Structures are given as C-alpha cells and as structure tokens.
Amino acid sequence: MKLSTRGRYGTRMLLDLALQHDRPVALKDIAQRQQISLPYLERLIAPLIAGGIIRSARGVRGGVWLAQPPEQIKLSTVIQLLEGSVAPVECVNDPATCSRSELCVTRDIWTKIKRAINEVLESTTLQDLVEEQKRKERHEQVTYYI
C-alpha cells in the first residue's frame, strides 16, 4: 500500500494540532509550519470533522483543534477516514471481485500485508507521534550543541 498525500498530510496536520495543546489553531499556521498548501489542508478537514477527530470554529479566534485527546486517536482511524482501506489489492476487501479469490495464494500474502499494516496503525496513537516528535527534537538539540 502506498499512502497518498491525503494520509500523509492529514497525519502531519493532526500531529501539529496535538503539539498545540488543545487550543484552536488557524489552518494557515499549520500550512506554513508543515509546508502544505492551505487549499489542500482545507480539503482534508471535512472527513476528519465527520469522523469526530477534529472540531472547527470560524471567526477571529477560530481554527481547528482535536476533538479527542491525542492518546485516543489511533492512526488506523485517521488513515481509514482519509485513505479508505489499507488493502494492497481489492480482492482482499471484496473476494467477489476475483473468481480465483478462494484458491489464490497471492491473495493470502496481500491479506497478511493488510493485517500487518492494520496492526501498526491500530497500535499507534497520535500521542505516540507527539512523544516521538519531542524525542527527535531533543535529540537534534543535543546533537546541535555538541
């Protein structure tokens, strides 16, 4: 499976929000920090709001923020909302798309790949990304001063 920019940029946007500590953040600020076009970020908002991941408010003090604590937001949910299935081939999700599905050994491999991807995404939360980001930033600061 190859993630599109929807999944990659959406995850980066959510990480940025998680690092901002539950306050409304202007999309233009996220776009600048993450080097993602504002119109593209605007297109990612709707499925994340519909999925209960973020909230938004218009106006001077408006912006977007996480609707749940970062430790409750699994990457599996985010990727499902933005990308759909992580199956590398259609027959994994819908065996009826191929008459060979029941006897196909390669389909078994694609199913294992989907399962492995799902396990990683299901076991990773936005909080895990926050902690890893902070760890990398600390490491970079230490390396820079040495």
N, CA, C and O atoms as a GROMACS GRO file, in nm:
protein
  584
    1MET      N    1   0.083  -0.118   0.000
    1MET     CA    2   0.000   0.000   0.000
    1MET      C    3   0.088   0.124   0.000
    1MET      O    4   0.188   0.132   0.070
    2LYS      N    5   0.048   0.219  -0.079
    2LYS     CA    6   0.119   0.346  -0.083
    2LYS      C    7   0.022   0.454  -0.036
    2LYS      O    8  -0.083   0.475  -0.096
    3LEU      N    9   0.059   0.522   0.072
    3LEU     CA   10  -0.025   0.630   0.122
    3LEU      C   11  -0.020   0.748   0.026
    3LEU      O   12   0.086   0.782  -0.027
    4SER      N   13  -0.134   0.810   0.006
    4SER     CA   14  -0.138   0.931  -0.075
    4SER      C   15  -0.103   1.051   0.014
    4SER      O   16  -0.080   1.036   0.134
    5THR      N   17  -0.100   1.168  -0.047
    5THR     CA   18  -0.074   1.288   0.032
    5THR      C   19  -0.188   1.313   0.131
    5THR      O   20  -0.166   1.377   0.234
    6ARG      N   21  -0.307   1.264   0.102
    6ARG     CA   22  -0.419   1.281   0.196
    6ARG      C   23  -0.382   1.221   0.333
    6ARG      O   24  -0.397   1.287   0.436
    7GLY      N   25  -0.336   1.099   0.332
    7GLY     CA   26  -0.299   1.032   0.457
    7GLY      C   27  -0.177   1.093   0.522
    7GLY      O   28  -0.175   1.114   0.643
    8ARG      N   29  -0.076   1.121   0.442
    8ARG     CA   30   0.048   1.176   0.498
    8ARG      C   31   0.028   1.318   0.551
    8ARG      O   32   0.067   1.348   0.664
    9TYR      N   33  -0.032   1.404   0.471
    9TYR     CA   34  -0.052   1.542   0.514
    9TYR      C   35  -0.155   1.552   0.626
    9TYR      O   36  -0.139   1.633   0.717
   10GLY      N   37  -0.258   1.471   0.619
   10GLY     CA   38  -0.358   1.471   0.726
   10GLY      C   39  -0.298   1.431   0.859
   10GLY      O   40  -0.330   1.490   0.962
   11THR      N   41  -0.212   1.332   0.857
   11THR     CA   42  -0.146   1.288   0.981
   11THR      C   43  -0.054   1.398   1.033
   11THR      O   44  -0.048   1.422   1.154
   12ARG      N   45   0.019   1.464   0.943
   12ARG     CA   46   0.105   1.574   0.986
   12ARG      C   47   0.024   1.689   1.045
   12ARG      O   48   0.065   1.750   1.144
   13MET      N   49  -0.090   1.718   0.984
   13MET     CA   50  -0.177   1.824   1.036
   13MET      C   51  -0.225   1.788   1.177
   13MET      O   52  -0.224   1.873   1.266
   14LEU      N   53  -0.266   1.664   1.198
   14LEU     CA   54  -0.313   1.622   1.329
   14LEU      C   55  -0.201   1.623   1.433
   14LEU      O   56  -0.224   1.660   1.548
   15LEU      N   57  -0.082   1.584   1.392
   15LEU     CA   58   0.032   1.592   1.483
   15LEU      C   59   0.057   1.737   1.522
   15LEU      O   60   0.082   1.766   1.639
   16ASP      N   61   0.051   1.826   1.427
   16ASP     CA   62   0.069   1.968   1.455
   16ASP      C   63  -0.035   2.015   1.557
   16ASP      O   64  -0.001   2.087   1.651
   17LEU      N   65  -0.160   1.976   1.538
   17LEU     CA   66  -0.266   2.013   1.633
   17LEU      C   67  -0.238   1.957   1.772
   17LEU      O   68  -0.258   2.025   1.872
   18ALA      N   69  -0.194   1.833   1.778
   18ALA     CA   70  -0.165   1.770   1.907
   18ALA      C   71  -0.052   1.842   1.979
   18ALA      O   72  -0.051   1.849   2.102
   19LEU      N   73   0.041   1.896   1.905
   19LEU     CA   74   0.152   1.968   1.966
   19LEU      C   75   0.111   2.108   2.013
   19LEU      O   76   0.185   2.172   2.088
   20GLN      N   77  -0.006   2.155   1.971
   20GLN     CA   78  -0.053   2.290   2.006
   20GLN      C   79  -0.136   2.293   2.134
   20GLN      O   80  -0.181   2.400   2.174
   21HIS      N   81  -0.158   2.180   2.198
   21HIS     CA   82  -0.222   2.173   2.330
   21HIS      C   83  -0.367   2.222   2.335
   21HIS      O   84  -0.398   2.314   2.411
   22ASP      N   85  -0.451   2.165   2.257
   22ASP     CA   86  -0.597   2.184   2.268
   22ASP      C   87  -0.647   2.327   2.249
   22ASP      O   88  -0.752   2.362   2.303
   23ARG      N   89  -0.578   2.407   2.178
   23ARG     CA   90  -0.630   2.541   2.151
   23ARG      C   91  -0.658   2.550   2.001
   23ARG      O   92  -0.594   2.480   1.921
   24PRO      N   93  -0.754   2.633   1.962
   24PRO     CA   94  -0.780   2.647   1.818
   24PRO      C   95  -0.657   2.697   1.745
   24PRO      O   96  -0.587   2.788   1.791
   25VAL      N   97  -0.632   2.636   1.632
   25VAL     CA   98  -0.515   2.671   1.551
   25VAL      C   99  -0.563   2.706   1.411
   25VAL      O  100  -0.643   2.633   1.352
   26ALA      N  101  -0.516   2.816   1.358
   26ALA     CA  102  -0.553   2.857   1.223
   26ALA      C  103  -0.489   2.762   1.122
   26ALA      O  104  -0.372   2.727   1.133
   27LEU      N  105  -0.568   2.720   1.025
   27LEU     CA  106  -0.515   2.630   0.922
   27LEU      C  107  -0.396   2.691   0.849
   27LEU      O  108  -0.303   2.620   0.810
   28LYS      N  109  -0.398   2.823   0.831
   28LYS     CA  110  -0.286   2.887   0.761
   28LYS      C  111  -0.156   2.870   0.838
   28LYS      O  112  -0.048   2.860   0.778
   29ASP      N  113  -0.164   2.866   0.972
   29ASP     CA  114  -0.045   2.847   1.054
   29ASP      C  115   0.007   2.703   1.040
   29ASP      O  116   0.128   2.680   1.031
   30ILE      N  117  -0.085   2.608   1.037
   30ILE     CA  118  -0.045   2.468   1.017
   30ILE      C  119   0.017   2.453   0.879
   30ILE      O  120   0.122   2.389   0.863
   31ALA      N  121  -0.047   2.512   0.779
   31ALA     CA  122   0.004   2.504   0.642
   31ALA      C  123   0.147   2.556   0.634
   31ALA      O  124   0.231   2.497   0.567
   32GLN      N  125   0.173   2.667   0.702
   32GLN     CA  126   0.306   2.726   0.700
   32GLN      C  127   0.407   2.636   0.770
   32GLN      O  128   0.514   2.608   0.717
   33ARG      N  129   0.373   2.590   0.891
   33ARG     CA  130   0.467   2.506   0.967
   33ARG      C  131   0.494   2.374   0.895
   33ARG      O  132   0.608   2.326   0.894
   34GLN      N  133   0.390   2.316   0.837
   34GLN     CA  134   0.404   2.184   0.776
   34GLN      C  135   0.440   2.190   0.627
   34GLN      O  136   0.461   2.087   0.564
   35GLN      N  137   0.447   2.310   0.573
   35GLN     CA  138   0.480   2.331   0.431
   35GLN      C  139   0.384   2.253   0.341
   35GLN      O  140   0.424   2.179   0.251
   36ILE      N  141   0.255   2.274   0.368
   36ILE     CA  142   0.147   2.212   0.292
   36ILE      C  143   0.057   2.327   0.246
   36ILE      O  144   0.033   2.421   0.322
   37SER      N  145   0.007   2.320   0.124
   37SER     CA  146  -0.078   2.429   0.076
   37SER      C  147  -0.207   2.437   0.157
   37SER      O  148  -0.265   2.336   0.194
   38LEU      N  149  -0.249   2.560   0.184
   38LEU     CA  150  -0.371   2.583   0.260
   38LEU      C  151  -0.493   2.523   0.191
   38LEU      O  152  -0.574   2.459   0.258
   39PRO      N  153  -0.511   2.541   0.060
   39PRO     CA  154  -0.628   2.480  -0.005
   39PRO      C  155  -0.631   2.327   0.011
   39PRO      O  156  -0.739   2.268   0.022
   40TYR      N  157  -0.515   2.264   0.011
   40TYR     CA  158  -0.512   2.119   0.028
   40TYR      C  159  -0.556   2.081   0.169
   40TYR      O  160  -0.634   1.988   0.187
   41LEU      N  161  -0.505   2.152   0.270
   41LEU     CA  162  -0.546   2.125   0.408
   41LEU      C  163  -0.696   2.145   0.426
   41LEU      O  164  -0.762   2.069   0.496
   42GLU      N  165  -0.749   2.246   0.362
   42GLU     CA  166  -0.893   2.274   0.373
   42GLU      C  167  -0.976   2.156   0.322
   42GLU      O  168  -1.085   2.130   0.374
   43ARG      N  169  -0.926   2.085   0.224
   43ARG     CA  170  -0.998   1.968   0.170
   43ARG      C  171  -0.992   1.848   0.265
   43ARG      O  172  -1.076   1.759   0.256
   44LEU      N  173  -0.895   1.845   0.354
   44LEU     CA  174  -0.881   1.732   0.447
   44LEU      C  175  -0.968   1.747   0.572
   44LEU      O  176  -0.988   1.650   0.645
   45ILE      N  177  -1.018   1.866   0.596
   45ILE     CA  178  -1.091   1.894   0.719
   45ILE      C  179  -1.222   1.817   0.727
   45ILE      O  180  -1.252   1.757   0.830
   46ALA      N  181  -1.301   1.818   0.621
   46ALA     CA  182  -1.437   1.760   0.626
   46ALA      C  183  -1.441   1.615   0.674
   46ALA      O  184  -1.519   1.584   0.764
   47PRO      N  185  -1.360   1.524   0.617
   47PRO     CA  186  -1.369   1.386   0.666
   47PRO      C  187  -1.322   1.370   0.811
   47PRO      O  188  -1.368   1.281   0.882
   48LEU      N  189  -1.230   1.456   0.854
   48LEU     CA  190  -1.181   1.447   0.992
   48LEU      C  191  -1.284   1.502   1.092
   48LEU      O  192  -1.295   1.452   1.204
   49ILE      N  193  -1.359   1.603   1.050
   49ILE     CA  194  -1.469   1.652   1.134
   49ILE      C  195  -1.580   1.547   1.139
   49ILE      O  196  -1.630   1.515   1.246
   50ALA      N  197  -1.617   1.494   1.022
   50ALA     CA  198  -1.723   1.393   1.016
   50ALA      C  199  -1.686   1.269   1.099
   50ALA      O  200  -1.773   1.204   1.156
   51GLY      N  201  -1.558   1.238   1.104
   51GLY     CA  202  -1.512   1.122   1.180
   51GLY      C  203  -1.490   1.149   1.328
   51GLY      O  204  -1.451   1.060   1.403
   52GLY      N  205  -1.516   1.272   1.370
   52GLY     CA  206  -1.503   1.306   1.512
   52GLY      C  207  -1.361   1.324   1.561
   52GLY      O  208  -1.335   1.317   1.681
   53ILE      N  209  -1.269   1.346   1.470
   53ILE     CA  210  -1.128   1.362   1.507
   53ILE      C  211  -1.096   1.507   1.541
   53ILE      O  212  -1.022   1.534   1.636
   54ILE      N  213  -1.152   1.601   1.465
   54ILE     CA  214  -1.127   1.743   1.490
   54ILE      C  215  -1.258   1.820   1.496
   54ILE      O  216  -1.363   1.772   1.453
   55ARG      N  217  -1.248   1.939   1.550
   55ARG     CA  218  -1.359   2.035   1.550
   55ARG      C  219  -1.307   2.163   1.488
   55ARG      O  220  -1.186   2.185   1.479
   56SER      N  221  -1.400   2.247   1.447
   56SER     CA  222  -1.358   2.374   1.390
   56SER      C  223  -1.454   2.484   1.431
   56SER      O  224  -1.570   2.458   1.465
   57ALA      N  225  -1.404   2.606   1.428
   57ALA     CA  226  -1.485   2.724   1.455
   57ALA      C  227  -1.436   2.835   1.364
   57ALA      O  228  -1.316   2.850   1.341
   58ARG      N  229  -1.529   2.911   1.313
   58ARG     CA  230  -1.494   3.024   1.227
   58ARG      C  231  -1.476   3.149   1.313
   58ARG      O  232  -1.514   3.153   1.430
   59GLY      N  233  -1.417   3.248   1.252
   59GLY     CA  234  -1.405   3.377   1.320
   59GLY      C  235  -1.263   3.409   1.359
   59GLY      O  236  -1.170   3.333   1.334
   60VAL      N  237  -1.248   3.524   1.422
   60VAL     CA  238  -1.117   3.575   1.459
   60VAL      C  239  -1.042   3.479   1.550
   60VAL      O  240  -0.922   3.458   1.533
   61ARG      N  241  -1.111   3.421   1.644
   61ARG     CA  242  -1.047   3.328   1.739
   61ARG      C  243  -1.075   3.182   1.700
   61ARG      O  244  -1.058   3.091   1.781
   62GLY      N  245  -1.116   3.164   1.578
   62GLY     CA  246  -1.150   3.030   1.531
   62GLY      C  247  -1.028   2.951   1.490
   62GLY      O  248  -0.914   2.992   1.510
   63GLY      N  249  -1.054   2.838   1.433
   63GLY     CA  250  -0.949   2.749   1.387
   63GLY      C  251  -0.995   2.606   1.402
   63GLY      O  252  -1.115   2.578   1.407
   64VAL      N  253  -0.902   2.516   1.407
   64VAL     CA  254  -0.932   2.374   1.426
   64VAL      C  255  -0.857   2.324   1.548
   64VAL      O  256  -0.752   2.377   1.584
   65TRP      N  257  -0.911   2.219   1.610
   65TRP     CA  258  -0.847   2.157   1.725
   65TRP      C  259  -0.893   2.014   1.734
   65TRP      O  260  -0.992   1.975   1.672
   66LEU      N  261  -0.820   1.935   1.811
   66LEU     CA  262  -0.855   1.794   1.826
   66LEU      C  263  -0.983   1.781   1.907
   66LEU      O  264  -1.002   1.850   2.007
   67ALA      N  265  -1.070   1.693   1.863
   67ALA     CA  266  -1.197   1.669   1.932
   67ALA      C  267  -1.181   1.565   2.043
   67ALA      O  268  -1.269   1.549   2.127
   68GLN      N  269  -1.069   1.496   2.043
   68GLN     CA  270  -1.040   1.392   2.142
   68GLN      C  271  -0.895   1.410   2.188
   68GLN      O  272  -0.815   1.472   2.118
   69PRO      N  273  -0.862   1.357   2.303
   69PRO     CA  274  -0.721   1.360   2.345
   69PRO      C  275  -0.635   1.279   2.247
   69PRO      O  276  -0.681   1.178   2.193
   70PRO      N  277  -0.511   1.322   2.225
   70PRO     CA  278  -0.426   1.253   2.128
   70PRO      C  279  -0.406   1.104   2.157
   70PRO      O  280  -0.386   1.025   2.065
   71GLU      N  281  -0.410   1.066   2.285
   71GLU     CA  282  -0.390   0.924   2.318
   71GLU      C  283  -0.510   0.839   2.278
   71GLU      O  284  -0.501   0.716   2.281
   72GLN      N  285  -0.621   0.902   2.242
   72GLN     CA  286  -0.740   0.827   2.199
   72GLN      C  287  -0.755   0.821   2.047
   72GLN      O  288  -0.844   0.753   1.996
   73ILE      N  289  -0.670   0.892   1.976
   73ILE     CA  290  -0.680   0.896   1.830
   73ILE      C  291  -0.580   0.798   1.770
   73ILE      O  292  -0.459   0.821   1.773
   74LYS      N  293  -0.632   0.690   1.716
   74LYS     CA  294  -0.547   0.587   1.654
   74LYS      C  295  -0.523   0.622   1.508
   74LYS      O  296  -0.611   0.673   1.439
   75LEU      N  297  -0.403   0.594   1.462
   75LEU     CA  298  -0.372   0.620   1.322
   75LEU      C  299  -0.458   0.536   1.228
   75LEU      O  300  -0.484   0.576   1.115
   76SER      N  301  -0.503   0.421   1.276
   76SER     CA  302  -0.591   0.338   1.193
   76SER      C  303  -0.719   0.415   1.157
   76SER      O  304  -0.767   0.406   1.045
   77THR      N  305  -0.773   0.490   1.253
   77THR     CA  306  -0.893   0.569   1.228
   77THR      C  307  -0.864   0.682   1.130
   77THR      O  308  -0.941   0.706   1.037
   78VAL      N  309  -0.754   0.750   1.151
   78VAL     CA  310  -0.716   0.863   1.065
   78VAL      C  311  -0.699   0.816   0.921
   78VAL      O  312  -0.754   0.876   0.829
   79ILE      N  313  -0.622   0.710   0.902
   79ILE     CA  314  -0.596   0.662   0.767
   79ILE      C  315  -0.724   0.610   0.702
   79ILE      O  316  -0.745   0.631   0.583
   80GLN      N  317  -0.809   0.543   0.778
   80GLN     CA  318  -0.936   0.496   0.724
   80GLN      C  319  -1.020   0.613   0.675
   80GLN      O  320  -1.080   0.606   0.567
   81LEU      N  321  -1.026   0.720   0.753
   81LEU     CA  322  -1.104   0.837   0.715
   81LEU      C  323  -1.049   0.906   0.590
   81LEU      O  324  -1.125   0.951   0.505
   82LEU      N  325  -0.917   0.914   0.581
   82LEU     CA  326  -0.855   0.990   0.472
   82LEU      C  327  -0.823   0.907   0.348
   82LEU      O  328  -0.825   0.958   0.236
   83GLU      N  329  -0.794   0.779   0.368
   83GLU     CA  330  -0.750   0.695   0.257
   83GLU      C  331  -0.848   0.584   0.221
   83GLU      O  332  -0.855   0.541   0.106
   84GLY      N  333  -0.923   0.538   0.319
   84GLY     CA  334  -1.004   0.419   0.298
   84GLY      C  335  -0.925   0.298   0.343
   84GLY      O  336  -0.842   0.306   0.433
   85SER      N  337  -0.951   0.187   0.281
   85SER     CA  338  -0.886   0.061   0.319
   85SER      C  339  -0.736   0.063   0.291
   85SER      O  340  -0.690   0.128   0.197
   86VAL      N  341  -0.661  -0.009   0.375
   86VAL     CA  342  -0.517  -0.022   0.353
   86VAL      C  343  -0.483  -0.149   0.275
   86VAL      O  344  -0.366  -0.183   0.259
   87ALA      N  345  -0.584  -0.217   0.227
   87ALA     CA  346  -0.560  -0.340   0.150
   87ALA      C  347  -0.483  -0.305   0.022
   87ALA      O  348  -0.518  -0.210  -0.047
   88PRO      N  349  -0.377  -0.382  -0.008
   88PRO     CA  350  -0.298  -0.352  -0.128
   88PRO      C  351  -0.369  -0.388  -0.258
   88PRO      O  352  -0.334  -0.336  -0.364
   89VAL      N  353  -0.469  -0.476  -0.251
   89VAL     CA  354  -0.547  -0.514  -0.370
   89VAL      C  355  -0.694  -0.527  -0.331
   89VAL      O  356  -0.726  -0.557  -0.216
   90GLU      N  357  -0.782  -0.504  -0.425
   90GLU     CA  358  -0.925  -0.502  -0.399
   90GLU      C  359  -0.981  -0.635  -0.350
   90GLU      O  360  -1.073  -0.637  -0.268
   91CYS      N  361  -0.927  -0.745  -0.398
   91CYS     CA  362  -0.982  -0.876  -0.364
   91CYS      C  363  -0.968  -0.910  -0.216
   91CYS      O  364  -1.037  -0.999  -0.166
   92VAL      N  365  -0.880  -0.840  -0.144
   92VAL     CA  366  -0.866  -0.863  -0.001
   92VAL      C  367  -0.992  -0.815   0.071
   92VAL      O  368  -1.041  -0.882   0.162
   93ASN      N  369  -1.044  -0.702   0.030
   93ASN     CA  370  -1.166  -0.648   0.090
   93ASN      C  371  -1.292  -0.713   0.034
   93ASN      O  372  -1.390  -0.732   0.106
   94ASP      N  373  -1.289  -0.746  -0.093
   94ASP     CA  374  -1.408  -0.799  -0.160
   94ASP      C  375  -1.369  -0.918  -0.247
   94ASP      O  376  -1.338  -0.901  -0.365
   95PRO      N  377  -1.370  -1.038  -0.190
   95PRO     CA  378  -1.331  -1.157  -0.266
   95PRO      C  379  -1.413  -1.178  -0.394
   95PRO      O  380  -1.368  -1.246  -0.486
   96ALA      N  381  -1.531  -1.121  -0.399
   96ALA     CA  382  -1.617  -1.138  -0.516
   96ALA      C  383  -1.561  -1.068  -0.640
   96ALA      O  384  -1.608  -1.093  -0.751
   97THR      N  385  -1.463  -0.982  -0.622
   97THR     CA  386  -1.406  -0.912  -0.738
   97THR      C  387  -1.317  -1.003  -0.822
   97THR      O  388  -1.279  -0.967  -0.934
   98CYS      N  389  -1.284  -1.121  -0.768
   98CYS     CA  390  -1.198  -1.213  -0.843
   98CYS      C  391  -1.248  -1.356  -0.824
   98CYS      O  392  -1.270  -1.402  -0.712
   99SER      N  393  -1.266  -1.424  -0.934
   99SER     CA  394  -1.316  -1.561  -0.928
   99SER      C  395  -1.214  -1.657  -0.866
   99SER      O  396  -1.249  -1.768  -0.827
  100ARG      N  397  -1.088  -1.615  -0.858
  100ARG     CA  398  -0.982  -1.700  -0.804
  100ARG      C  399  -0.956  -1.678  -0.655
  100ARG      O  400  -0.867  -1.742  -0.598
  101SER      N  401  -1.029  -1.590  -0.591
  101SER     CA  402  -1.002  -1.549  -0.454
  101SER      C  403  -0.984  -1.665  -0.356
  101SER      O  404  -0.891  -1.664  -0.277
  102GLU      N  405  -1.071  -1.762  -0.361
  102GLU     CA  406  -1.068  -1.872  -0.264
  102GLU      C  407  -0.942  -1.959  -0.277
  102GLU      O  408  -0.896  -2.016  -0.178
  103LEU      N  409  -0.887  -1.970  -0.397
  103LEU     CA  410  -0.772  -2.057  -0.420
  103LEU      C  411  -0.641  -1.980  -0.442
  103LEU      O  412  -0.537  -2.041  -0.466
  104CYS      N  413  -0.646  -1.850  -0.435
  104CYS     CA  414  -0.531  -1.767  -0.472
  104CYS      C  415  -0.433  -1.751  -0.356
  104CYS      O  416  -0.466  -1.693  -0.253
  105VAL      N  417  -0.315  -1.804  -0.375
  105VAL     CA  418  -0.210  -1.794  -0.273
  105VAL      C  419  -0.160  -1.650  -0.260
  105VAL      O  420  -0.128  -1.607  -0.149
  106THR      N  421  -0.152  -1.577  -0.369
  106THR     CA  422  -0.103  -1.440  -0.360
  106THR      C  423  -0.200  -1.352  -0.280
  106THR      O  424  -0.159  -1.260  -0.210
  107ARG      N  425  -0.329  -1.381  -0.291
  107ARG     CA  426  -0.428  -1.307  -0.210
  107ARG      C  427  -0.400  -1.327  -0.062
  107ARG      O  428  -0.419  -1.236   0.018
  108ASP      N  429  -0.355  -1.445  -0.025
  108ASP     CA  430  -0.320  -1.471   0.116
  108ASP      C  431  -0.207  -1.379   0.162
  108ASP      O  432  -0.208  -1.330   0.274
  109ILE      N  433  -0.110  -1.357   0.075
  109ILE     CA  434   0.001  -1.266   0.107
  109ILE      C  435  -0.050  -1.123   0.121
  109ILE      O  436  -0.013  -1.053   0.215
  110TRP      N  437  -0.136  -1.080   0.029
  110TRP     CA  438  -0.190  -0.943   0.035
  110TRP      C  439  -0.273  -0.925   0.163
  110TRP      O  440  -0.275  -0.817   0.222
  111THR      N  441  -0.341  -1.031   0.205
  111THR     CA  442  -0.418  -1.026   0.328
  111THR      C  443  -0.326  -1.011   0.449
  111THR      O  444  -0.356  -0.936   0.542
  112LYS      N  445  -0.213  -1.082   0.448
  112LYS     CA  446  -0.116  -1.070   0.558
  112LYS      C  447  -0.057  -0.930   0.563
  112LYS      O  448  -0.034  -0.875   0.671
  113ILE      N  449  -0.032  -0.872   0.447
  113ILE     CA  450   0.021  -0.735   0.441
  113ILE      C  451  -0.080  -0.638   0.500
  113ILE      O  452  -0.043  -0.551   0.579
  114LYS      N  453  -0.207  -0.652   0.461
  114LYS     CA  454  -0.310  -0.564   0.516
  114LYS      C  455  -0.318  -0.580   0.668
  114LYS      O  456  -0.328  -0.480   0.740
  115ARG      N  457  -0.313  -0.702   0.716
  115ARG     CA  458  -0.320  -0.728   0.860
  115ARG      C  459  -0.203  -0.662   0.932
  115ARG      O  460  -0.222  -0.601   1.038
  116ALA      N  461  -0.082  -0.674   0.877
  116ALA     CA  462   0.036  -0.614   0.940
  116ALA      C  463   0.026  -0.462   0.945
  116ALA      O  464   0.058  -0.400   1.046
  117ILE      N  465  -0.017  -0.403   0.835
  117ILE     CA  466  -0.034  -0.257   0.832
  117ILE      C  467  -0.138  -0.215   0.936
  117ILE      O  468  -0.116  -0.120   1.011
  118ASN      N  469  -0.250  -0.286   0.940
  118ASN     CA  470  -0.355  -0.254   1.037
  118ASN      C  471  -0.305  -0.264   1.179
  118ASN      O  472  -0.340  -0.181   1.263
  119GLU      N  473  -0.223  -0.365   1.209
  119GLU     CA  474  -0.170  -0.381   1.345
  119GLU      C  475  -0.084  -0.262   1.386
  119GLU      O  476  -0.095  -0.213   1.498
  120VAL      N  477   0.000  -0.215   1.295
  120VAL     CA  478   0.085  -0.100   1.325
  120VAL      C  479  -0.001   0.025   1.345
  120VAL      O  480   0.017   0.098   1.442
  121LEU      N  481  -0.094   0.049   1.254
  121LEU     CA  482  -0.178   0.168   1.264
  121LEU      C  483  -0.270   0.163   1.386
  121LEU      O  484  -0.293   0.266   1.450
  122GLU      N  485  -0.322   0.047   1.417
  122GLU     CA  486  -0.412   0.031   1.531
  122GLU      C  487  -0.338   0.049   1.664
  122GLU      O  488  -0.397   0.094   1.762
  123SER      N  489  -0.212   0.014   1.666
  123SER     CA  490  -0.135   0.024   1.791
  123SER      C  491  -0.061   0.157   1.807
  123SER      O  492   0.013   0.175   1.903
  124THR      N  493  -0.080   0.248   1.714
  124THR     CA  494  -0.012   0.378   1.719
  124THR      C  495  -0.115   0.489   1.734
  124THR      O  496  -0.209   0.499   1.655
  125THR      N  497  -0.096   0.572   1.837
  125THR     CA  498  -0.185   0.685   1.858
  125THR      C  499  -0.116   0.815   1.820
  125THR      O  500   0.006   0.819   1.798
  126LEU      N  501  -0.194   0.918   1.813
  126LEU     CA  502  -0.139   1.050   1.788
  126LEU      C  503  -0.043   1.090   1.901
  126LEU      O  504   0.056   1.159   1.877
  127GLN      N  505  -0.073   1.047   2.022
  127GLN     CA  506   0.016   1.076   2.136
  127GLN      C  507   0.152   1.009   2.116
  127GLN      O  508   0.255   1.066   2.152
  128ASP      N  509   0.153   0.890   2.059
  128ASP     CA  510   0.280   0.823   2.029
  128ASP      C  511   0.364   0.908   1.934
  128ASP      O  512   0.485   0.919   1.950
  129LEU      N  513   0.298   0.969   1.835
  129LEU     CA  514   0.370   1.055   1.741
  129LEU      C  515   0.420   1.182   1.810
  129LEU      O  516   0.531   1.228   1.783
  130VAL      N  517   0.340   1.237   1.900
  130VAL     CA  518   0.381   1.356   1.975
  130VAL      C  519   0.508   1.326   2.053
  130VAL      O  520   0.605   1.402   2.049
  131GLU      N  521   0.508   1.214   2.124
  131GLU     CA  522   0.624   1.177   2.206
  131GLU      C  523   0.747   1.152   2.119
  131GLU      O  524   0.858   1.192   2.155
  132GLU      N  525   0.728   1.088   2.006
  132GLU     CA  526   0.840   1.062   1.916
  132GLU      C  527   0.893   1.194   1.857
  132GLU      O  528   1.014   1.211   1.842
  133GLN      N  529   0.803   1.285   1.823
  133GLN     CA  530   0.844   1.416   1.770
  133GLN      C  531   0.928   1.491   1.873
  133GLN      O  532   1.032   1.547   1.840
  134LYS      N  533   0.882   1.492   1.996
  134LYS     CA  534   0.955   1.561   2.102
  134LYS      C  535   1.091   1.496   2.127
  134LYS      O  536   1.190   1.565   2.150
  135ARG      N  537   1.095   1.363   2.121
  135ARG     CA  538   1.221   1.292   2.139
  135ARG      C  539   1.319   1.330   2.028
  135ARG      O  540   1.436   1.354   2.054
  136LYS      N  541   1.271   1.335   1.906
  136LYS     CA  542   1.359   1.372   1.793
  136LYS      C  543   1.407   1.515   1.806
  136LYS      O  544   1.523   1.545   1.776
  137GLU      N  545   1.319   1.604   1.850
  137GLU     CA  546   1.360   1.744   1.867
  137GLU      C  547   1.465   1.758   1.975
  137GLU      O  548   1.560   1.835   1.960
  138ARG      N  549   1.450   1.684   2.087
  138ARG     CA  550   1.550   1.688   2.194
  138ARG      C  551   1.684   1.634   2.143
  138ARG      O  552   1.789   1.690   2.170
  139HIS      N  553   1.677   1.525   2.069
  139HIS     CA  554   1.799   1.464   2.016
  139HIS      C  555   1.870   1.561   1.920
  139HIS      O  556   1.992   1.571   1.922
  140GLU      N  557   1.792   1.631   1.837
  140GLU     CA  558   1.850   1.725   1.743
  140GLU      C  559   1.916   1.840   1.818
  140GLU      O  560   2.023   1.887   1.778
  141GLN      N  561   1.854   1.888   1.926
  141GLN     CA  562   1.912   1.997   2.004
  141GLN      C  563   2.041   1.953   2.069
  141GLN      O  564   2.138   2.030   2.071
  142VAL      N  565   2.045   1.833   2.122
  142VAL     CA  566   2.167   1.781   2.185
  142VAL      C  567   2.277   1.768   2.081
  142VAL      O  568   2.391   1.806   2.105
  143THR      N  569   2.243   1.713   1.966
  143THR     CA  570   2.340   1.695   1.859
  143THR      C  571   2.391   1.830   1.810
  143THR      O  572   2.510   1.845   1.781
  144TYR      N  573   2.303   1.929   1.801
  144TYR     CA  574   2.341   2.060   1.754
  144TYR      C  575   2.440   2.128   1.847
  144TYR      O  576   2.531   2.196   1.801
  145TYR      N  577   2.424   2.110   1.977
  145TYR     CA  578   2.511   2.176   2.074
  145TYR      C  579   2.644   2.104   2.093
  145TYR      O  580   2.737   2.162   2.149
  146ILE      N  581   2.653   1.984   2.049
  146ILE     CA  582   2.778   1.909   2.069
  146ILE      C  583   2.884   1.951   1.970
  146ILE      O  584   2.995   1.898   1.973
   0.00000   0.00000   0.00000
